[in-house]
Amino acid sequence: MAKFVVYFNGEPLKTYEFDEPVISIGRLPENTISIANMGVSRRHAKIEEDADRKYVLADLNSLNGTFVNGKRVKKIAINSGDKITIGKYTIVYEESRLGEKVSSNYGQGISPQVSVDIPVSAVPDVPSMKTDVHSRKKLQAEVQVENSAVKPPTGGYQVQDNRDNLIVPVFIETNKHVVYKIDKSFLTIGSGDEDDIFITGFMIGAGQITLEKRDEGIYIVANKLMGKIKVNGKACRSHLLQHKDRIEVGASTFRFMENG
């Protein structure tokens, strides 16, 4: 079983577990590991088993390149503990067994443990448990892991870290009454197919605006030289969002709410 933990700025975003011969990494959603960021190519890299069932990483002629342990590579065998860097994201590869907890030292301090939530149906029936309901419930509770969400993609589990989902800030598009959760460290706003929030308007292109989670809060940043943002009626290129800020971008108007 192969385990891949995706980090952004030292913070864990997602944990994947796979047992399959080919794993693709890129911006498109059909990739095995999908990272929706303009710094990641549509099909950025591929990880494939060799004859000895060892994983080999190959860069797929990406624009920004692929790095392993700080060194740019075209093709290289990877080992447990290796750090794969793609754009602003780092993917830590670990060999593991299903259900084993992740405790990686990458990032700031010891990262919180993220585990695979094994379905209750996976708990075996033991003769002594058939007549002991309390023991069975206790075992089921021990197997289940809090704050994990199991979604079985092809050949593995995708586990999302829900630590920050108790209170999720949102962007409300007031024109259409659409609510967008800011549940990732990096989101893009623009007219491109890969943008997290789609908008239109004069001089609006793909990746026009980014929402970035930083230590001091969430920043909205204009990425295009000709494009500016209006926050509470004033034009700017970067702004630390505050509760109930009014943002105008292109033909769209948004309201930022901290508590969702």
C-alpha positions as CSV (number, residue, x, y, z in Angstrom):
1,M,0.0,0.0,0.0
2,A,1.4,3.4,-1.0
3,K,0.5,6.5,1.0
4,F,0.8,10.1,-0.4
5,V,0.3,13.1,1.9
6,V,-0.2,16.4,0.1
7,Y,1.1,19.5,1.9
8,F,0.7,23.3,1.1
9,N,2.9,25.6,3.1
10,G,3.7,22.8,5.6
11,E,0.0,22.1,6.3
12,P,-1.4,18.7,5.3
13,L,-4.3,19.0,2.8
14,K,-5.2,15.5,1.7
15,T,-4.0,11.9,2.3
16,Y,-4.3,9.3,-0.4
17,E,-3.7,5.5,-0.1
18,F,-3.4,3.4,-3.2
19,D,-2.5,-0.1,-4.2
20,E,-2.3,0.2,-8.0
21,P,0.5,0.1,-10.6
22,V,0.1,3.6,-12.1
23,I,-0.6,6.9,-10.3
24,S,-1.0,10.2,-12.2
25,I,-0.5,13.7,-10.7
26,G,-1.8,16.9,-12.3
27,R,-4.3,19.7,-12.4
28,L,-7.1,17.9,-14.2
29,P,-9.7,16.2,-11.9
30,E,-9.3,12.8,-13.6
31,N,-5.7,12.5,-12.3
32,T,-5.3,10.0,-9.4
33,I,-3.8,12.9,-7.3
34,S,-5.5,16.1,-8.5
35,I,-4.1,19.5,-7.5
36,A,-6.2,22.4,-8.7
37,N,-3.5,25.0,-9.1
38,M,-2.2,26.9,-12.1
39,G,1.3,26.1,-11.1
40,V,0.6,22.4,-11.7
41,S,0.4,21.1,-15.3
42,R,-2.7,19.4,-16.5
43,R,-0.8,16.1,-16.6
44,H,2.3,16.9,-14.5
45,A,3.9,13.6,-13.4
46,K,3.4,9.9,-13.3
47,I,4.4,7.3,-10.7
48,E,4.6,3.7,-12.0
49,E,5.7,0.3,-10.5
50,D,8.7,-1.3,-12.0
51,A,9.4,-5.1,-12.3
52,D,10.3,-5.2,-8.7
53,R,7.1,-3.4,-7.6
54,K,9.1,-0.3,-6.7
55,Y,7.7,3.1,-7.6
56,V,9.4,5.2,-10.2
57,L,8.5,8.8,-10.7
58,A,8.6,10.4,-14.1
59,D,8.0,14.1,-15.0
60,L,5.7,14.5,-18.0
61,N,7.4,17.4,-19.6
62,S,5.7,19.8,-17.1
63,L,6.2,23.5,-17.3
64,N,7.5,24.1,-13.8
65,G,9.2,20.8,-13.3
66,T,9.1,18.1,-10.7
67,F,11.5,17.9,-7.7
68,V,12.4,15.1,-5.3
69,N,14.1,16.0,-2.1
70,G,14.9,19.4,-3.5
71,K,16.5,18.2,-6.8
72,R,14.8,18.6,-10.2
73,V,14.3,15.2,-11.8
74,K,13.0,13.7,-15.1
75,K,12.8,10.1,-13.9
76,I,13.8,8.6,-10.5
77,A,12.9,5.7,-8.2
78,I,11.3,6.9,-5.0
79,N,11.6,5.6,-1.5
80,S,9.5,5.9,1.6
81,G,9.9,9.3,3.1
82,D,10.8,11.1,-0.2
83,K,9.4,14.6,-0.7
84,I,8.0,15.3,-4.2
85,T,7.6,19.0,-4.9
86,I,5.3,20.3,-7.6
87,G,4.8,24.1,-7.7
88,K,4.0,25.2,-4.2
89,Y,2.9,21.7,-3.1
90,T,4.8,18.9,-1.5
91,I,3.8,15.3,-1.7
92,V,5.4,13.0,0.9
93,Y,5.5,9.3,-0.1
94,E,5.3,6.6,2.5
95,E,4.9,2.9,2.4
96,S,2.1,1.8,4.7
97,R,-0.6,-0.7,5.5
98,L,-4.3,0.0,5.2
99,G,-5.6,1.7,8.4
100,E,-2.1,2.7,9.6
101,K,-1.9,6.2,10.9
102,V,0.1,8.9,9.3
103,S,2.5,10.7,11.5
104,S,4.8,12.7,9.3
105,N,7.4,15.2,10.6
106,Y,7.1,17.3,7.4
107,G,5.9,20.9,8.0
108,Q,5.9,22.7,11.3
109,G,6.2,20.4,14.2
110,I,4.5,17.1,14.2
111,S,1.5,17.1,11.8
112,P,-1.8,15.9,13.1
113,Q,-2.6,12.3,12.5
114,V,-4.9,11.4,9.7
115,S,-6.2,7.9,9.4
116,V,-8.3,5.8,7.1
117,D,-11.8,5.3,8.5
118,I,-12.4,1.6,8.1
119,P,-16.1,0.8,7.5
120,V,-18.0,-0.8,10.4
121,S,-18.8,-3.7,8.1
122,A,-15.1,-4.5,8.0
123,V,-15.1,-5.5,11.7
124,P,-15.0,-9.3,11.7
125,D,-17.6,-11.4,13.6
126,V,-15.9,-13.2,16.4
127,P,-18.0,-15.9,18.2
128,S,-17.5,-14.2,21.6
129,M,-18.7,-10.9,20.2
130,K,-22.0,-12.3,18.9
131,T,-23.4,-12.5,22.4
132,D,-21.5,-9.4,23.7
133,V,-23.1,-6.4,22.0
134,H,-21.2,-3.9,24.2
135,S,-17.8,-5.4,23.2
136,R,-18.7,-5.3,19.5
137,K,-19.7,-1.7,19.7
138,K,-16.5,-0.8,21.6
139,L,-14.4,-2.5,18.9
140,Q,-16.3,-0.8,16.1
141,A,-15.8,2.6,17.8
142,E,-12.0,1.9,18.2
143,V,-11.7,1.1,14.5
144,Q,-13.5,4.2,13.4
145,V,-11.4,7.4,13.2
146,E,-12.8,10.8,13.9
147,N,-12.5,13.6,11.3
148,S,-11.9,11.1,8.4
149,A,-14.0,10.8,5.3
150,V,-13.7,7.6,3.2
151,K,-14.3,7.9,-0.5
152,P,-13.0,4.9,-2.5
153,P,-11.6,6.1,-5.8
154,T,-10.1,3.6,-8.2
155,G,-7.7,1.4,-6.3
156,G,-7.5,3.2,-3.0
157,Y,-8.9,5.6,-0.4
158,Q,-9.0,9.4,-0.4
159,V,-9.0,10.8,3.1
160,Q,-9.7,14.4,3.7
161,D,-8.5,16.3,6.8
162,N,-11.5,17.9,8.3
163,R,-9.8,19.8,11.1
164,D,-10.6,23.2,9.6
165,N,-14.2,22.3,8.5
166,L,-15.9,23.1,11.8
167,I,-16.1,26.8,10.8
168,V,-15.5,27.3,7.1
169,P,-15.3,30.9,5.7
170,V,-17.3,31.5,2.5
171,F,-17.5,33.7,-0.6
172,I,-21.1,34.6,-1.5
173,E,-21.8,35.7,-5.0
174,T,-24.5,38.2,-4.3
175,N,-25.7,38.5,-8.0
176,K,-26.5,34.8,-8.3
177,H,-26.9,33.9,-4.5
178,V,-24.2,31.2,-4.9
179,V,-22.1,30.2,-1.9
180,Y,-18.5,29.0,-2.3
181,K,-16.7,27.4,0.7
182,I,-13.1,28.5,1.2
183,D,-12.0,25.1,2.3
184,K,-8.6,24.9,0.6
185,S,-5.4,26.8,1.2
186,F,-5.4,28.1,-2.3
187,L,-8.3,28.8,-4.7
188,T,-8.4,30.5,-8.1
189,I,-11.1,32.8,-9.5
190,G,-11.3,33.5,-13.2
191,S,-12.8,32.5,-16.6
192,G,-10.7,29.3,-17.0
193,D,-12.2,25.8,-16.9
194,E,-9.9,24.8,-14.1
195,D,-10.7,27.8,-11.8
196,D,-12.4,27.0,-8.5
197,I,-14.8,30.0,-8.9
198,F,-15.9,30.9,-12.5
199,I,-16.4,34.5,-13.3
200,T,-16.7,36.6,-16.5
201,G,-16.2,40.3,-17.4
202,F,-14.0,42.6,-19.3
203,M,-10.3,41.6,-19.2
204,I,-11.1,38.6,-17.0
205,G,-8.8,35.6,-17.8
206,A,-8.0,32.2,-16.3
207,G,-6.5,32.4,-12.8
208,Q,-7.4,36.1,-12.5
209,I,-7.6,36.2,-8.8
210,T,-6.4,33.9,-6.0
211,L,-7.6,33.3,-2.4
212,E,-4.7,32.4,-0.2
213,K,-4.7,31.2,3.4
214,R,-1.8,32.7,5.3
215,D,-0.8,32.9,8.9
216,E,-2.6,36.2,9.4
217,G,-5.8,35.2,7.5
218,I,-7.2,34.9,4.0
219,Y,-5.8,37.2,1.3
220,I,-7.4,38.0,-2.0
221,V,-4.8,38.8,-4.7
222,A,-5.0,40.0,-8.3
223,N,-2.6,38.1,-10.5
224,K,-3.0,40.0,-13.8
225,L,-1.3,43.3,-14.4
226,M,-4.4,44.8,-16.0
227,G,-6.8,43.5,-13.4
228,K,-7.7,45.0,-10.1
229,I,-10.1,44.1,-7.3
230,K,-12.5,46.5,-5.6
231,V,-12.9,45.9,-1.9
232,N,-15.6,47.9,-0.2
233,G,-15.5,50.3,-3.2
234,K,-11.7,50.8,-3.2
235,A,-9.4,49.4,-5.9
236,C,-6.5,47.3,-4.8
237,R,-4.2,44.4,-5.9
238,S,-4.1,42.6,-2.5
239,H,-6.2,42.6,0.6
240,L,-6.5,40.8,3.9
241,L,-10.2,39.8,3.9
242,Q,-12.3,40.9,6.9
243,H,-15.8,39.7,7.9
244,K,-18.5,41.1,5.5
245,D,-16.1,42.6,3.0
246,R,-17.7,43.4,-0.3
247,I,-15.5,42.4,-3.3
248,E,-16.1,43.3,-7.0
249,V,-14.3,41.4,-9.7
250,G,-15.3,41.6,-13.3
251,A,-19.1,41.3,-13.6
252,S,-19.4,39.6,-10.2
253,T,-19.9,40.9,-6.7
254,F,-19.0,38.8,-3.6
255,R,-19.5,39.1,0.1
256,F,-16.8,37.5,2.4
257,M,-18.2,35.8,5.6
258,E,-15.8,34.4,8.1
259,N,-18.2,32.0,9.8
260,G,-19.8,30.5,6.7
